[in-house]
Amino acid sequence: MSRRGVLGAAGAAGAAGVSGLLAANDAVAQDAVAQNARGERPLIGEARGDRLHVMAFNIRMDANAAPGTPDSWADRRPVLARFLRLERPTVFGVQEALYHQAKQVGGDLPEHYDWIGLGREGGGRGEFVAIYYDTRRLEPLDYDHFWLSDTPNVIGSASWGNTVIRMTTWVRFRDRRTGAEFTHVNTHFDHRSEPSRQRSAALIRDRIAGFDPALPVLLTGDFNTPAGDSESYRILTADGALSDTWLTGDRLTPAWGTFPNYQDPVEGGQRIDWVLANRHVEVRAAAINTYRHRGRYPSDHAPVQALVRLRA
């Protein structure tokens, strides 16, 4: 499947999607969300001016599910490609991507996208928490990876009771349009061990505290624990270190749970996928996207989106 073979450009209408929603009454906004779910319009689309469109998306690993089933990567891949070409995020972090999936997602995006990542077992082995970015807007200045363990600089290390290796990728970017710099951090917490999630949150909090304090920071991830009432969430947001973009921006969608598992989304369900930001980020809008194409979802998770502006 070529870069251009999945879907053509989404067009100028997508870039105008947010301004229309923010000014709309409830009925118009609900219709816009319904159009998005049918794949007819983006919720946010390509960011204009000095704004950035940020996304967190667990794309679900390729589990070799049979074609025709909801979990089939062969069936989900073109839906994911359509979705990304419709929404056109400036930068987004994925979780659970195996190496061939990471390459395929990059190949299905328009040619002006690139990505940075590493397998959690080293090299191309294991899942990636890769970061993709629009090269027309963003230039990577530095990047690194660390593991969620007592030895974070040791590739493939695991601690704290988790049986699955977990890691974090971060990239420091310069916005070519404005010259502003920021750091995007992307991660995936353990799905079974609560001690591991809490220790992971503390490690990421401390690593972020070691970045340049004058720079904006965006943290995306599948945290495998609900926003609002979990200890991991509290650790990351305590004392205003990071804030939840869902709570600080204009909401473009209902508060869907972010793990519908290929079922109809549930309003008021648990938000286990988040976009967090430090005080140098102004949040304009937030969304939980329930996009599907011909009844098929791109993943068992719903992507989480934010439209932001970097403060000087």
NUGU-365719 format. One record per residue (C-alpha): residue number from 1; x, y, z; residue in three letters. Coordinates in steps of 0.001 Angstrom, whole numbers. Example, Ala and Ser with C-alpha at 12.3 -4.5 7.8 and 13.67 -1.06 7.14 Angstrom:
// residues 2
1	12300	-4500	7800	ala .
2	13670	-1060	7140	ser .
// end
This chain:
// residues 312
1	0	0	0	met .
2	1610	3266	-1060	ser .
3	1635	6556	816	arg .
4	-946	7964	-1576	arg .
5	-2931	4834	-2194	gly .
6	-5258	4962	792	val .
7	-6945	8339	678	leu .
8	-6396	11678	-1009	gly .
9	-5947	14945	812	ala .
10	-8727	15797	3234	ala .
11	-9100	19305	1827	gly .
12	-9460	22732	3338	ala .
13	-12723	21918	5091	ala .
14	-10904	19858	7700	gly .
15	-8703	22727	8821	ala .
16	-11784	24823	9520	ala .
17	-13516	22112	11551	gly .
18	-12583	23342	15030	val .
19	-13531	26968	14637	ser .
20	-16959	25906	13450	gly .
21	-17466	23518	16356	leu .
22	-16315	25960	18997	leu .
23	-18809	28534	17840	ala .
24	-21656	26103	17223	ala .
25	-24746	25445	19255	asn .
26	-25281	21996	20707	asp .
27	-27325	20685	17789	ala .
28	-24735	21732	15235	val .
29	-21906	20316	17359	ala .
30	-23707	16994	17707	gln .
31	-24188	16842	13961	asp .
32	-20487	17552	13431	ala .
33	-19542	14711	15792	val .
34	-21879	12397	13893	ala .
35	-20316	13456	10576	gln .
36	-16892	12707	12027	asn .
37	-17962	9257	13207	ala .
38	-19067	8556	9641	arg .
39	-15720	9774	8309	gly .
40	-17193	12814	6571	glu .
41	-15268	15532	8408	arg .
42	-12443	15865	10941	pro .
43	-13003	16916	14514	leu .
44	-9882	19090	14505	ile .
45	-8047	18663	11206	gly .
46	-4828	20346	10143	glu .
47	-3766	23015	12653	ala .
48	-3614	26600	11461	arg .
49	-1436	29493	12571	gly .
50	539	28861	15738	asp .
51	-1651	25993	16935	arg .
52	-617	22340	17113	leu .
53	-2878	19326	16780	his .
54	-1690	16638	19233	val .
55	-2962	13071	19477	met .
56	-2548	9958	21628	ala .
57	-3572	6712	19935	phe .
58	-3129	3103	20981	asn .
59	-3412	1531	17530	ile .
60	-3578	-2058	18908	arg .
61	-823	-4506	18091	met .
62	-1145	-6837	15124	asp .
63	-2270	-10030	16869	ala .
64	-2660	-11958	13595	asn .
65	-6430	-11918	13975	ala .
66	-8382	-13514	11147	ala .
67	-9423	-11233	8265	pro .
68	-12979	-10048	8676	gly .
69	-12799	-9926	12472	thr .
70	-12779	-6569	14316	pro .
71	-9160	-7081	15443	asp .
72	-7731	-7879	12001	ser .
73	-4828	-5516	11268	trp .
74	-5228	-6088	7531	ala .
75	-8768	-4732	7815	asp .
76	-8003	-2020	10374	arg .
77	-4938	-583	8644	arg .
78	-6752	1206	5792	pro .
79	-9297	2585	8273	val .
80	-6487	3958	10424	leu .
81	-4858	5470	7339	ala .
82	-8116	7174	6325	arg .
83	-8557	8507	9835	phe .
84	-5055	9979	10091	leu .
85	-5280	11581	6663	arg .
86	-8612	13086	7668	leu .
87	-7458	14496	11018	glu .
88	-3873	15417	9999	arg .
89	-2365	15776	13487	pro .
90	773	17875	13754	thr .
91	2312	15351	16131	val .
92	1001	12133	17630	phe .
93	2177	9312	19824	gly .
94	1104	5714	19237	val .
95	1179	2730	21551	gln .
96	1411	-1020	20824	glu .
97	2851	-607	17326	ala .
98	5017	-3524	16255	leu .
99	7860	-2634	13909	tyr .
100	6010	-3576	10736	his .
101	3002	-1579	11923	gln .
102	5141	1443	12760	ala .
103	6588	1363	9238	lys .
104	3204	818	7633	gln .
105	1616	3731	9502	val .
106	4499	5919	8356	gly .
107	4083	4686	4795	gly .
108	338	5329	4799	asp .
109	729	8934	5963	leu .
110	1385	11755	3518	pro .
111	5018	12066	2478	glu .
112	5660	15064	4725	his .
113	5384	12930	7887	tyr .
114	8238	11139	9632	asp .
115	8570	9211	12890	trp .
116	10949	8361	15730	ile .
117	10791	5217	17841	gly .
118	12495	2106	19176	leu .
119	11224	-1351	20059	gly .
120	10822	-1825	23783	arg .
121	13037	-4930	23649	glu .
122	15656	-3029	21647	gly .
123	16005	-2408	17913	gly .
124	12876	-3473	16060	gly .
125	11850	-5996	18723	arg .
126	8668	-5549	20713	gly .
127	6115	-2762	20698	glu .
128	6945	867	19905	phe .
129	5689	4054	21540	val .
130	6661	5937	18398	ala .
131	6132	9648	17790	ile .
132	5026	10796	14323	tyr .
133	5254	14397	13195	tyr .
134	4529	16719	10283	asp .
135	7964	17680	8952	thr .
136	6570	20852	7364	arg .
137	5841	22170	10863	arg .
138	8238	20389	13188	leu .
139	11970	19781	13249	glu .
140	13311	17279	15814	pro .
141	16221	18721	17795	leu .
142	16840	15844	20196	asp .
143	15255	12573	21266	tyr .
144	15769	9651	23579	asp .
145	14094	6612	25120	his .
146	13947	5282	28663	phe .
147	12444	2229	30281	trp .
148	9903	2180	33074	leu .
149	12053	367	35590	ser .
150	14647	846	38328	asp .
151	17252	960	35550	thr .
152	15588	3277	33019	pro .
153	18642	3524	30773	asn .
154	18894	-256	30347	val .
155	17153	-1412	27160	ile .
156	14450	-3975	27821	gly .
157	14531	-3619	31613	ser .
158	11432	-4185	33761	ala .
159	10735	-3740	37492	ser .
160	7945	-3023	39947	trp .
161	5912	-6168	39327	gly .
162	5157	-5780	35640	asn .
163	5795	-8820	33471	thr .
164	5712	-6780	30252	val .
165	8504	-4389	29298	ile .
166	7326	-776	29280	arg .
167	9097	2293	27938	met .
168	8888	5976	27015	thr .
169	10031	7904	23948	thr .
170	10489	11665	23928	trp .
171	11356	14171	21204	val .
172	12265	17843	21504	arg .
173	10872	19769	18550	phe .
174	11174	23215	17022	arg .
175	8101	24601	15309	asp .
176	9330	25785	11910	arg .
177	6410	28219	11680	arg .
178	6969	30063	14965	thr .
179	10442	29046	16157	gly .
180	8974	27825	19457	ala .
181	10369	24641	20995	glu .
182	8587	21961	23021	phe .
183	9056	18370	24170	thr .
184	6626	15569	23360	his .
185	6743	12542	25685	val .
186	4900	9331	24746	asn .
187	4409	6249	26914	thr .
188	2387	3120	27699	his .
189	1868	2002	31301	phe .
190	1481	-1586	32450	asp .
191	-1988	-3116	32204	his .
192	-1800	-5342	35295	arg .
193	517	-3935	37954	ser .
194	-728	-929	39920	glu .
195	2655	-489	41675	pro .
196	4283	-381	38247	ser .
197	1882	2300	37035	arg .
198	2528	4463	40064	gln .
199	6308	4072	39856	arg .
200	6119	4763	36108	ser .
201	4184	7967	36747	ala .
202	6740	9108	39306	ala .
203	9653	8346	36974	leu .
204	8090	10277	34088	ile .
205	7217	13170	36400	arg .
206	10843	13323	37544	asp .
207	12232	13037	34002	arg .
208	9990	15868	32821	ile .
209	11119	17960	35793	ala .
210	14658	17544	34467	gly .
211	13806	19094	31096	phe .
212	14288	22799	30403	asp .
213	11666	24349	32735	pro .
214	10958	27146	30272	ala .
215	9763	24784	27540	leu .
216	6267	23436	26933	pro .
217	5786	19700	27507	val .
218	3091	17415	26107	leu .
219	2645	13906	27514	leu .
220	595	11373	25552	thr .
221	-73	7772	26409	gly .
222	-2197	4783	27237	asp .
223	-1960	4855	31021	phe .
224	-4168	1815	31669	asn .
225	-5788	3578	34608	thr .
226	-8683	6053	34713	pro .
227	-8167	9780	34672	ala .
228	-9401	11666	37687	gly .
229	-9443	8998	40372	asp .
230	-6247	6987	40007	ser .
231	-3006	7438	41909	glu .
232	-942	7522	38697	ser .
233	-3068	10397	37425	tyr .
234	-2651	12213	40749	arg .
235	1133	11774	40689	ile .
236	1389	13309	37219	leu .
237	-1023	16187	37847	thr .
238	-204	17003	41493	ala .
239	733	20591	42252	asp .
240	-104	21595	38695	gly .
241	2950	19871	37220	ala .
242	811	18703	34310	leu .
243	-2823	19325	33478	ser .
244	-5385	17211	31663	asp .
245	-6220	18762	28292	thr .
246	-9694	17191	28474	trp .
247	-10438	19384	31507	leu .
248	-8782	22593	30310	thr .
249	-9908	22822	26663	gly .
250	-13278	23225	24987	asp .
251	-14675	19713	24590	arg .
252	-15690	18840	21057	leu .
253	-17183	15440	21896	thr .
254	-18983	13643	24704	pro .
255	-16819	12123	27429	ala .
256	-16478	8742	25777	trp .
257	-14534	5972	27445	gly .
258	-11304	5513	25521	thr .
259	-11284	1699	25455	phe .
260	-14521	662	23712	pro .
261	-12870	-2573	22491	asn .
262	-14521	-2390	19032	tyr .
263	-17935	-1818	20622	gln .
264	-20117	1276	20539	asp .
265	-18446	3939	22701	pro .
266	-19845	4497	26181	val .
267	-20348	8043	27409	glu .
268	-18916	8431	30885	gly .
269	-16672	5391	30484	gly .
270	-13131	5350	31818	gln .
271	-10577	7604	30143	arg .
272	-7369	5558	30244	ile .
273	-5725	7423	27322	asp .
274	-4706	11015	28028	trp .
275	-2995	14093	26661	val .
276	-1400	16033	29501	leu .
277	400	19384	29251	ala .
278	2474	21666	31440	asn .
279	1739	25311	32198	arg .
280	3474	26536	29034	his .
281	719	25003	26882	val .
282	-2596	26734	26234	glu .
283	-5327	24207	25429	val .
284	-7875	25350	22897	arg .
285	-9904	22182	22329	ala .
286	-10028	18493	23241	ala .
287	-11762	15476	21730	ala .
288	-12207	11717	22088	ile .
289	-12698	10437	18577	asn .
290	-15068	7566	17763	thr .
291	-14271	7498	14041	tyr .
292	-15192	4416	12062	arg .
293	-15409	3587	8364	his .
294	-18181	1341	7089	arg .
295	-18737	146	10623	gly .
296	-15088	-730	11292	arg .
297	-12967	944	13963	tyr .
298	-9231	1501	13428	pro .
299	-8390	194	16920	ser .
300	-9871	-1132	20142	asp .
301	-8955	2261	21672	his .
302	-10372	5661	20792	ala .
303	-7791	8321	19936	pro .
304	-7572	11374	22171	val .
305	-6895	14746	20545	gln .
306	-6023	18248	21640	ala .
307	-5603	21564	19843	leu .
308	-2964	23587	21674	val .
309	-901	26728	21505	arg .
310	2588	27039	22967	leu .
311	2947	29934	25374	arg .
312	6062	32087	25257	ala .
// end
